[in-house]
Amino acid sequence: MDLYGEDSFQRVQSFYLRGSSGYLLVTDGTRPETLEVAQNIQQRAQEVLGPVPFILMLNKHDLPWEIREAELSKLRAMGWNIHYTSAKTGEGVEESFADLAQQMLRPS
């Protein structure tokens, strides 16, 4: 369930973020507009948390994609750690969580 666009979630979002040591953003690789939403979430998370590890999981890697590599290159240049995943096949999911855990456990 996607709650990000709901007004009720917008009001309590910072409460969900507070105290987090890292986070995963999951977007739909078949819908380019989800990258804009991910950028908004990431910006808000940085405002609340400061610089903590995060991973962008581009989901639905098992389907035809509409997100252009140029857009992803821009995000990588900004320091985004991007993983290609498929909830349907499980591709990349375990690796994404393992990578985030390693980043979170790394001494600052």
A tleap script that builds the chain and sets N, CA, C and O, in Angstrom:
source leaprc.protein.ff14SB
mol = sequence {
  NMET ASP LEU TYR GLY GLU ASP SER PHE GLN
  ARG VAL GLN SER PHE TYR LEU ARG GLY SER
  SER GLY TYR LEU LEU VAL THR ASP GLY THR
  ARG PRO GLU THR LEU GLU VAL ALA GLN ASN
  ILE GLN GLN ARG ALA GLN GLU VAL LEU GLY
  PRO VAL PRO PHE ILE LEU MET LEU ASN LYS
  HIE ASP LEU PRO TRP GLU ILE ARG GLU ALA
  GLU LEU SER LYS LEU ARG ALA MET GLY TRP
  ASN ILE HIE TYR THR SER ALA LYS THR GLY
  GLU GLY VAL GLU GLU SER PHE ALA ASP LEU
  ALA GLN GLN MET LEU ARG PRO CSER
}
set mol.1.N position { 0.843 -1.170 0.000 }
set mol.1.CA position { 0.000 0.000 0.000 }
set mol.1.C position { 0.891 1.236 0.000 }
set mol.1.O position { 1.824 1.329 0.797 }
set mol.2.N position { 0.616 2.156 -0.861 }
set mol.2.CA position { 1.365 3.401 -0.969 }
set mol.2.C position { 0.626 4.489 -0.203 }
set mol.2.O position { -0.463 4.910 -0.593 }
set mol.3.N position { 1.226 4.933 0.881 }
set mol.3.CA position { 0.583 5.937 1.730 }
set mol.3.C position { 1.171 7.327 1.550 }
set mol.3.O position { 0.644 8.296 2.096 }
set mol.4.N position { 2.256 7.440 0.792 }
set mol.4.CA position { 2.970 8.713 0.765 }
set mol.4.C position { 2.092 9.885 0.346 }
set mol.4.O position { 2.190 10.959 0.940 }
set mol.5.N position { 1.254 9.713 -0.640 }
set mol.5.CA position { 0.447 10.817 -1.129 }
set mol.5.C position { -0.737 11.176 -0.257 }
set mol.5.O position { -1.372 12.205 -0.485 }
set mol.6.N position { -1.048 10.368 0.722 }
set mol.6.CA position { -2.186 10.633 1.591 }
set mol.6.C position { -1.885 11.782 2.550 }
set mol.6.O position { -0.809 11.836 3.145 }
set mol.7.N position { -2.840 12.700 2.697 }
set mol.7.CA position { -2.653 13.844 3.595 }
set mol.7.C position { -2.356 13.412 5.019 }
set mol.7.O position { -1.532 14.026 5.697 }
set mol.8.N position { -3.017 12.368 5.474 }
set mol.8.CA position { -2.804 11.916 6.851 }
set mol.8.C position { -1.368 11.445 7.057 }
set mol.8.O position { -0.809 11.637 8.137 }
set mol.9.N position { -0.764 10.834 6.045 }
set mol.9.CA position { 0.630 10.407 6.168 }
set mol.9.C position { 1.565 11.605 6.154 }
set mol.9.O position { 2.550 11.627 6.892 }
set mol.10.N position { 1.277 12.593 5.333 }
set mol.10.CA position { 2.124 13.774 5.266 }
set mol.10.C position { 2.257 14.435 6.632 }
set mol.10.O position { 3.327 14.929 6.988 }
set mol.11.N position { 1.167 14.442 7.395 }
set mol.11.CA position { 1.183 15.088 8.709 }
set mol.11.C position { 2.020 14.329 9.727 }
set mol.11.O position { 2.569 14.947 10.639 }
set mol.12.N position { 2.136 13.020 9.604 }
set mol.12.CA position { 2.858 12.235 10.605 }
set mol.12.C position { 4.186 11.678 10.089 }
set mol.12.O position { 4.862 10.933 10.798 }
set mol.13.N position { 4.555 12.032 8.875 }
set mol.13.CA position { 5.752 11.468 8.261 }
set mol.13.C position { 6.995 11.634 9.125 }
set mol.13.O position { 7.766 10.686 9.275 }
set mol.14.N position { 7.204 12.807 9.691 }
set mol.14.CA position { 8.420 13.019 10.483 }
set mol.14.C position { 8.457 12.118 11.715 }
set mol.14.O position { 9.540 11.759 12.177 }
set mol.15.N position { 7.300 11.747 12.254 }
set mol.15.CA position { 7.271 10.824 13.393 }
set mol.15.C position { 7.763 9.438 12.990 }
set mol.15.O position { 8.422 8.761 13.780 }
set mol.16.N position { 7.449 9.013 11.777 }
set mol.16.CA position { 7.915 7.716 11.287 }
set mol.16.C position { 9.413 7.737 11.011 }
set mol.16.O position { 10.088 6.716 11.141 }
set mol.17.N position { 9.923 8.881 10.637 }
set mol.17.CA position { 11.329 8.987 10.275 }
set mol.17.C position { 12.239 9.138 11.485 }
set mol.17.O position { 13.351 8.610 11.484 }
set mol.18.N position { 11.794 9.844 12.511 }
set mol.18.CA position { 12.650 10.146 13.660 }
set mol.18.C position { 13.274 8.896 14.249 }
set mol.18.O position { 12.616 7.875 14.450 }
set mol.19.N position { 14.571 9.011 14.520 }
set mol.19.CA position { 15.295 7.925 15.156 }
set mol.19.C position { 15.802 6.870 14.191 }
set mol.19.O position { 16.476 5.928 14.609 }
set mol.20.N position { 15.494 7.006 12.912 }
set mol.20.CA position { 15.946 6.012 11.938 }
set mol.20.C position { 17.441 6.154 11.696 }
set mol.20.O position { 17.977 7.261 11.648 }
set mol.21.N position { 18.094 5.023 11.547 }
set mol.21.CA position { 19.527 5.002 11.254 }
set mol.21.C position { 19.781 4.787 9.771 }
set mol.21.O position { 20.925 4.832 9.319 }
set mol.22.N position { 18.723 4.554 9.020 }
set mol.22.CA position { 18.812 4.328 7.585 }
set mol.22.C position { 17.433 3.975 7.069 }
set mol.22.O position { 16.516 3.720 7.849 }
set mol.23.N position { 17.288 3.959 5.759 }
set mol.23.CA position { 15.974 3.644 5.194 }
set mol.23.C position { 16.097 3.191 3.747 }
set mol.23.O position { 17.088 3.461 3.069 }
set mol.24.N position { 15.070 2.501 3.301 }
set mol.24.CA position { 14.927 2.062 1.918 }
set mol.24.C position { 13.769 2.815 1.295 }
set mol.24.O position { 12.718 2.972 1.916 }
set mol.25.N position { 13.956 3.281 0.075 }
set mol.25.CA position { 12.860 3.845 -0.706 }
set mol.25.C position { 12.571 2.860 -1.822 }
set mol.25.O position { 13.484 2.462 -2.546 }
set mol.26.N position { 11.333 2.465 -1.971 }
set mol.26.CA position { 10.952 1.528 -3.025 }
set mol.26.C position { 10.106 2.276 -4.042 }
set mol.26.O position { 9.095 2.885 -3.693 }
set mol.27.N position { 10.528 2.226 -5.312 }
set mol.27.CA position { 9.781 2.878 -6.374 }
set mol.27.C position { 9.450 1.869 -7.466 }
set mol.27.O position { 10.052 0.799 -7.551 }
set mol.28.N position { 8.501 2.227 -8.279 }
set mol.28.CA position { 8.019 1.392 -9.374 }
set mol.28.C position { 8.808 1.730 -10.633 }
set mol.28.O position { 8.649 2.816 -11.189 }
set mol.29.N position { 9.648 0.821 -11.081 }
set mol.29.CA position { 10.473 1.065 -12.256 }
set mol.29.C position { 9.701 1.220 -13.546 }
set mol.29.O position { 10.264 1.649 -14.553 }
set mol.30.N position { 8.422 0.882 -13.539 }
set mol.30.CA position { 7.607 1.029 -14.742 }
set mol.30.C position { 6.916 2.387 -14.796 }
set mol.30.O position { 6.254 2.710 -15.782 }
set mol.31.N position { 7.067 3.184 -13.736 }
set mol.31.CA position { 6.401 4.492 -13.671 }
set mol.31.C position { 7.428 5.567 -13.318 }
set mol.31.O position { 7.763 5.737 -12.145 }
set mol.32.N position { 7.930 6.292 -14.316 }
set mol.32.CA position { 8.976 7.298 -14.076 }
set mol.32.C position { 8.601 8.354 -13.037 }
set mol.32.O position { 9.478 8.888 -12.357 }
set mol.33.N position { 7.311 8.659 -12.906 }
set mol.33.CA position { 6.904 9.688 -11.945 }
set mol.33.C position { 7.207 9.287 -10.500 }
set mol.33.O position { 7.223 10.147 -9.620 }
set mol.34.N position { 7.446 8.005 -10.242 }
set mol.34.CA position { 7.757 7.592 -8.876 }
set mol.34.C position { 9.135 8.077 -8.441 }
set mol.34.O position { 9.400 8.176 -7.243 }
set mol.35.N position { 10.024 8.383 -9.398 }
set mol.35.CA position { 11.326 8.940 -9.029 }
set mol.35.C position { 11.177 10.325 -8.406 }
set mol.35.O position { 11.915 10.683 -7.488 }
set mol.36.N position { 10.229 11.093 -8.904 }
set mol.36.CA position { 9.986 12.422 -8.331 }
set mol.36.C position { 9.499 12.294 -6.890 }
set mol.36.O position { 9.932 13.038 -6.010 }
set mol.37.N position { 8.609 11.357 -6.663 }
set mol.37.CA position { 8.113 11.107 -5.299 }
set mol.37.C position { 9.274 10.666 -4.407 }
set mol.37.O position { 9.389 11.118 -3.268 }
set mol.38.N position { 10.128 9.789 -4.919 }
set mol.38.CA position { 11.277 9.313 -4.140 }
set mol.38.C position { 12.199 10.467 -3.790 }
set mol.38.O position { 12.730 10.520 -2.680 }
set mol.39.N position { 12.398 11.392 -4.718 }
set mol.39.CA position { 13.247 12.546 -4.437 }
set mol.39.C position { 12.639 13.419 -3.345 }
set mol.39.O position { 13.363 13.939 -2.495 }
set mol.40.N position { 11.331 13.583 -3.359 }
set mol.40.CA position { 10.647 14.353 -2.311 }
set mol.40.C position { 10.783 13.674 -0.958 }
set mol.40.O position { 11.047 14.335 0.047 }
set mol.41.N position { 10.604 12.365 -0.926 }
set mol.41.CA position { 10.731 11.624 0.333 }
set mol.41.C position { 12.162 11.726 0.852 }
set mol.41.O position { 12.383 11.966 2.039 }
set mol.42.N position { 13.125 11.543 -0.035 }
set mol.42.CA position { 14.520 11.579 0.372 }
set mol.42.C position { 14.886 12.959 0.913 }
set mol.42.O position { 15.607 13.062 1.905 }
set mol.43.N position { 14.402 14.003 0.279 }
set mol.43.CA position { 14.670 15.362 0.751 }
set mol.43.C position { 14.079 15.569 2.145 }
set mol.43.O position { 14.736 16.120 3.028 }
set mol.44.N position { 12.839 15.125 2.337 }
set mol.44.CA position { 12.185 15.260 3.646 }
set mol.44.C position { 12.928 14.439 4.706 }
set mol.44.O position { 13.114 14.895 5.834 }
set mol.45.N position { 13.343 13.242 4.339 }
set mol.45.CA position { 14.069 12.391 5.282 }
set mol.45.C position { 15.378 13.035 5.692 }
set mol.45.O position { 15.747 12.986 6.865 }
set mol.46.N position { 16.089 13.639 4.748 }
set mol.46.CA position { 17.341 14.309 5.088 }
set mol.46.C position { 17.105 15.494 6.015 }
set mol.46.O position { 17.919 15.763 6.898 }
set mol.47.N position { 15.996 16.203 5.822 }
set mol.47.CA position { 15.667 17.327 6.701 }
set mol.47.C position { 15.458 16.853 8.135 }
set mol.47.O position { 15.867 17.521 9.084 }
set mol.48.N position { 14.823 15.703 8.282 }
set mol.48.CA position { 14.507 15.170 9.614 }
set mol.48.C position { 15.701 14.438 10.228 }
set mol.48.O position { 15.985 14.599 11.415 }
set mol.49.N position { 16.404 13.629 9.415 }
set mol.49.CA position { 17.428 12.731 9.937 }
set mol.49.C position { 18.863 13.207 9.757 }
set mol.49.O position { 19.759 12.772 10.479 }
set mol.50.N position { 19.079 14.085 8.809 }
set mol.50.CA position { 20.448 14.397 8.429 }
set mol.50.C position { 20.944 13.309 7.492 }
set mol.50.O position { 20.148 12.549 6.941 }
set mol.51.N position { 22.252 13.232 7.313 }
set mol.51.CA position { 22.789 12.250 6.366 }
set mol.51.C position { 22.868 10.845 6.966 }
set mol.51.O position { 23.816 10.524 7.682 }
set mol.52.N position { 21.894 10.031 6.678 }
set mol.52.CA position { 21.916 8.620 7.083 }
set mol.52.C position { 21.883 7.769 5.815 }
set mol.52.O position { 21.438 8.241 4.769 }
set mol.53.N position { 22.347 6.530 5.894 }
set mol.53.CA position { 22.334 5.665 4.716 }
set mol.53.C position { 20.912 5.414 4.209 }
set mol.53.O position { 19.970 5.268 4.987 }
set mol.54.N position { 20.791 5.369 2.898 }
set mol.54.CA position { 19.524 4.972 2.301 }
set mol.54.C position { 19.786 4.303 0.962 }
set mol.54.O position { 20.817 4.524 0.326 }
set mol.55.N position { 18.847 3.496 0.557 }
set mol.55.CA position { 18.931 2.790 -0.718 }
set mol.55.C position { 17.633 2.997 -1.465 }
set mol.55.O position { 16.547 2.899 -0.894 }
set mol.56.N position { 17.759 3.283 -2.746 }
set mol.56.CA position { 16.599 3.345 -3.625 }
set mol.56.C position { 16.457 1.982 -4.284 }
set mol.56.O position { 17.340 1.537 -5.018 }
set mol.57.N position { 15.337 1.330 -4.012 }
set mol.57.CA position { 15.040 0.039 -4.635 }
set mol.57.C position { 14.111 0.297 -5.823 }
set mol.57.O position { 12.950 0.665 -5.642 }
set mol.58.N position { 14.624 0.105 -7.024 }
set mol.58.CA position { 13.811 0.247 -8.226 }
set mol.58.C position { 13.145 -1.099 -8.480 }
set mol.58.O position { 13.767 -2.040 -8.975 }
set mol.59.N position { 11.891 -1.164 -8.136 }
set mol.59.CA position { 11.150 -2.424 -8.175 }
set mol.59.C position { 10.564 -2.691 -9.555 }
set mol.59.O position { 10.535 -1.818 -10.422 }
set mol.60.N position { 10.109 -3.897 -9.728 }
set mol.60.CA position { 9.514 -4.411 -10.977 }
set mol.60.C position { 10.547 -4.553 -12.086 }
set mol.60.O position { 10.262 -4.295 -13.255 }
set mol.61.N position { 11.752 -4.967 -11.700 }
set mol.61.CA position { 12.822 -5.165 -12.668 }
set mol.61.C position { 12.512 -6.313 -13.625 }
set mol.61.O position { 13.183 -6.475 -14.644 }
set mol.62.N position { 11.500 -7.104 -13.298 }
set mol.62.CA position { 11.087 -8.212 -14.157 }
set mol.62.C position { 10.153 -7.762 -15.282 }
set mol.62.O position { 9.769 -8.580 -16.118 }
set mol.63.N position { 9.780 -6.485 -15.320 }
set mol.63.CA position { 8.868 -5.944 -16.330 }
set mol.63.C position { 9.595 -4.904 -17.195 }
set mol.63.O position { 10.672 -4.438 -16.826 }
set mol.64.N position { 9.011 -4.543 -18.339 }
set mol.64.CA position { 9.619 -3.490 -19.163 }
set mol.64.C position { 9.672 -2.163 -18.400 }
set mol.64.O position { 8.699 -1.758 -17.764 }
set mol.65.N position { 10.819 -1.500 -18.478 }
set mol.65.CA position { 11.044 -0.266 -17.735 }
set mol.65.C position { 10.781 0.956 -18.565 }
set mol.65.O position { 10.901 0.935 -19.790 }
set mol.66.N position { 10.416 2.033 -17.883 }
set mol.66.CA position { 10.237 3.316 -18.552 }
set mol.66.C position { 11.159 4.381 -17.968 }
set mol.66.O position { 11.195 5.505 -18.468 }
set mol.67.N position { 11.893 4.046 -16.933 }
set mol.67.CA position { 12.817 5.005 -16.332 }
set mol.67.C position { 14.101 5.016 -17.156 }
set mol.67.O position { 14.681 3.971 -17.451 }
set mol.68.N position { 14.530 6.222 -17.518 }
set mol.68.CA position { 15.728 6.358 -18.337 }
set mol.68.C position { 16.989 6.313 -17.482 }
set mol.68.O position { 17.020 6.811 -16.356 }
set mol.69.N position { 18.015 5.710 -18.041 }
set mol.69.CA position { 19.291 5.586 -17.334 }
set mol.69.C position { 19.886 6.953 -17.018 }
set mol.69.O position { 20.590 7.099 -16.019 }
set mol.70.N position { 19.617 7.950 -17.844 }
set mol.70.CA position { 20.138 9.301 -17.589 }
set mol.70.C position { 19.619 9.843 -16.262 }
set mol.70.O position { 20.360 10.486 -15.517 }
set mol.71.N position { 18.352 9.585 -15.969 }
set mol.71.CA position { 17.781 10.024 -14.685 }
set mol.71.C position { 18.480 9.329 -13.519 }
set mol.71.O position { 18.795 9.955 -12.508 }
set mol.72.N position { 18.715 8.037 -13.673 }
set mol.72.CA position { 19.372 7.275 -12.614 }
set mol.72.C position { 20.817 7.729 -12.435 }
set mol.72.O position { 21.324 7.768 -11.314 }
set mol.73.N position { 21.474 8.068 -13.529 }
set mol.73.CA position { 22.853 8.564 -13.453 }
set mol.73.C position { 22.924 9.857 -12.640 }
set mol.73.O position { 23.858 10.055 -11.863 }
set mol.74.N position { 21.940 10.731 -12.819 }
set mol.74.CA position { 21.889 11.973 -12.038 }
set mol.74.C position { 21.773 11.666 -10.548 }
set mol.74.O position { 22.450 12.280 -9.723 }
set mol.75.N position { 20.906 10.708 -10.212 }
set mol.75.CA position { 20.731 10.351 -8.804 }
set mol.75.C position { 21.992 9.714 -8.244 }
set mol.75.O position { 22.379 10.002 -7.111 }
set mol.76.N position { 22.637 8.855 -9.020 }
set mol.76.CA position { 23.897 8.247 -8.560 }
set mol.76.C position { 24.951 9.330 -8.313 }
set mol.76.O position { 25.706 9.255 -7.343 }
set mol.77.N position { 24.999 10.331 -9.187 }
set mol.77.CA position { 25.965 11.423 -9.023 }
set mol.77.C position { 25.700 12.203 -7.736 }
set mol.77.O position { 26.612 12.814 -7.178 }
set mol.78.N position { 24.449 12.181 -7.266 }
set mol.78.CA position { 24.087 12.853 -6.007 }
set mol.78.C position { 24.329 11.943 -4.807 }
set mol.78.O position { 24.011 12.314 -3.676 }
set mol.79.N position { 24.890 10.751 -5.042 }
set mol.79.CA position { 25.212 9.841 -3.948 }
set mol.79.C position { 24.164 8.784 -3.652 }
set mol.79.O position { 24.263 8.073 -2.652 }
set mol.80.N position { 23.163 8.676 -4.512 }
set mol.80.CA position { 22.120 7.683 -4.281 }
set mol.80.C position { 22.666 6.286 -4.578 }
set mol.80.O position { 23.335 6.069 -5.588 }
set mol.81.N position { 22.370 5.354 -3.690 }
set mol.81.CA position { 22.721 3.947 -3.856 }
set mol.81.C position { 21.484 3.257 -4.431 }
set mol.81.O position { 20.472 3.131 -3.742 }
set mol.82.N position { 21.555 2.811 -5.683 }
set mol.82.CA position { 20.383 2.292 -6.387 }
set mol.82.C position { 20.510 0.789 -6.602 }
set mol.82.O position { 21.528 0.298 -7.090 }
set mol.83.N position { 19.454 0.071 -6.227 }
set mol.83.CA position { 19.390 -1.376 -6.426 }
set mol.83.C position { 18.190 -1.698 -7.313 }
set mol.83.O position { 17.118 -1.111 -7.172 }
set mol.84.N position { 18.393 -2.632 -8.216 }
set mol.84.CA position { 17.302 -3.112 -9.077 }
set mol.84.C position { 16.683 -4.324 -8.416 }
set mol.84.O position { 17.382 -5.280 -8.079 }
set mol.85.N position { 15.359 -4.288 -8.228 }
set mol.85.CA position { 14.692 -5.371 -7.506 }
set mol.85.C position { 13.412 -5.810 -8.196 }
set mol.85.O position { 12.875 -5.125 -9.067 }
set mol.86.N position { 12.945 -6.976 -7.775 }
set mol.86.CA position { 11.644 -7.481 -8.204 }
set mol.86.C position { 10.995 -8.165 -7.009 }
set mol.86.O position { 11.493 -9.176 -6.514 }
set mol.87.N position { 9.900 -7.617 -6.560 }
set mol.87.CA position { 9.170 -8.257 -5.465 }
set mol.87.C position { 8.597 -9.595 -5.932 }
set mol.87.O position { 8.448 -10.527 -5.142 }
set mol.88.N position { 8.284 -9.678 -7.209 }
set mol.88.CA position { 7.693 -10.900 -7.764 }
set mol.88.C position { 8.693 -12.056 -7.760 }
set mol.88.O position { 8.356 -13.168 -7.355 }
set mol.89.N position { 9.922 -11.794 -8.212 }
set mol.89.CA position { 10.918 -12.869 -8.296 }
set mol.89.C position { 11.869 -12.894 -7.103 }
set mol.89.O position { 12.561 -13.888 -6.882 }
set mol.90.N position { 11.908 -11.812 -6.337 }
set mol.90.CA position { 12.826 -11.720 -5.209 }
set mol.90.C position { 14.197 -11.178 -5.594 }
set mol.90.O position { 15.060 -11.005 -4.734 }
set mol.91.N position { 14.402 -10.909 -6.881 }
set mol.91.CA position { 15.688 -10.419 -7.357 }
set mol.91.C position { 16.084 -9.136 -6.635 }
set mol.91.O position { 15.321 -8.172 -6.592 }
set mol.92.N position { 17.289 -9.140 -6.070 }
set mol.92.CA position { 17.867 -7.948 -5.486 }
set mol.92.C position { 17.344 -7.514 -4.129 }
set mol.92.O position { 17.899 -6.596 -3.526 }
set mol.93.N position { 16.299 -8.143 -3.635 }
set mol.93.CA position { 15.694 -7.697 -2.378 }
set mol.93.C position { 16.629 -7.966 -1.197 }
set mol.93.O position { 16.915 -7.062 -0.412 }
set mol.94.N position { 17.096 -9.183 -1.074 }
set mol.94.CA position { 17.971 -9.535 0.049 }
set mol.94.C position { 19.258 -8.707 0.007 }
set mol.94.O position { 19.741 -8.250 1.042 }
set mol.95.N position { 19.801 -8.520 -1.181 }
set mol.95.CA position { 21.021 -7.741 -1.330 }
set mol.95.C position { 20.817 -6.291 -0.905 }
set mol.95.O position { 21.709 -5.681 -0.316 }
set mol.96.N position { 19.646 -5.743 -1.203 }
set mol.96.CA position { 19.352 -4.358 -0.821 }
set mol.96.C position { 19.357 -4.196 0.690 }
set mol.96.O position { 19.959 -3.262 1.221 }
set mol.97.N position { 18.679 -5.115 1.384 }
set mol.97.CA position { 18.633 -5.034 2.840 }
set mol.97.C position { 20.012 -5.275 3.445 }
set mol.97.O position { 20.389 -4.610 4.409 }
set mol.98.N position { 20.764 -6.217 2.891 }
set mol.98.CA position { 22.111 -6.508 3.406 }
set mol.98.C position { 23.025 -5.299 3.219 }
set mol.98.O position { 23.803 -4.966 4.113 }
set mol.99.N position { 22.933 -4.641 2.065 }
set mol.99.CA position { 23.752 -3.463 1.798 }
set mol.99.C position { 23.414 -2.347 2.786 }
set mol.99.O position { 24.310 -1.705 3.333 }
set mol.100.N position { 22.117 -2.118 3.014 }
set mol.100.CA position { 21.720 -1.083 3.967 }
set mol.100.C position { 22.237 -1.407 5.368 }
set mol.100.O position { 22.754 -0.528 6.057 }
set mol.101.N position { 22.102 -2.651 5.785 }
set mol.101.CA position { 22.580 -3.040 7.126 }
set mol.101.C position { 24.079 -2.809 7.248 }
set mol.101.O position { 24.541 -2.316 8.277 }
set mol.102.N position { 24.850 -3.156 6.216 }
set mol.102.CA position { 26.292 -2.928 6.253 }
set mol.102.C position { 26.604 -1.444 6.372 }
set mol.102.O position { 27.490 -1.053 7.133 }
set mol.103.N position { 25.892 -0.626 5.636 }
set mol.103.CA position { 26.124 0.826 5.698 }
set mol.103.C position { 25.788 1.372 7.085 }
set mol.103.O position { 26.500 2.224 7.618 }
set mol.104.N position { 24.707 0.876 7.656 }
set mol.104.CA position { 24.278 1.368 8.960 }
set mol.104.C position { 25.241 0.953 10.070 }
set mol.104.O position { 25.401 1.670 11.058 }
set mol.105.N position { 25.875 -0.196 9.910 }
set mol.105.CA position { 26.799 -0.700 10.934 }
set mol.105.C position { 28.210 -0.162 10.783 }
set mol.105.O position { 29.029 -0.298 11.692 }
set mol.106.N position { 28.501 0.449 9.641 }
set mol.106.CA position { 29.823 1.003 9.379 }
set mol.106.C position { 30.075 2.167 10.331 }
set mol.106.O position { 29.218 3.037 10.487 }
set mol.107.N position { 31.253 2.187 10.974 }
set mol.107.CA position { 31.555 3.307 11.878 }
set mol.107.C position { 31.549 4.638 11.122 }
set mol.107.O position { 31.982 4.712 9.973 }
set mol.108.N position { 31.062 5.667 11.771 }
set mol.108.CA position { 30.999 6.998 11.130 }
set mol.108.C position { 32.324 7.677 11.139 }
set mol.108.O position { 32.447 8.797 10.643 }
savepdb mol mol.pdb
quit
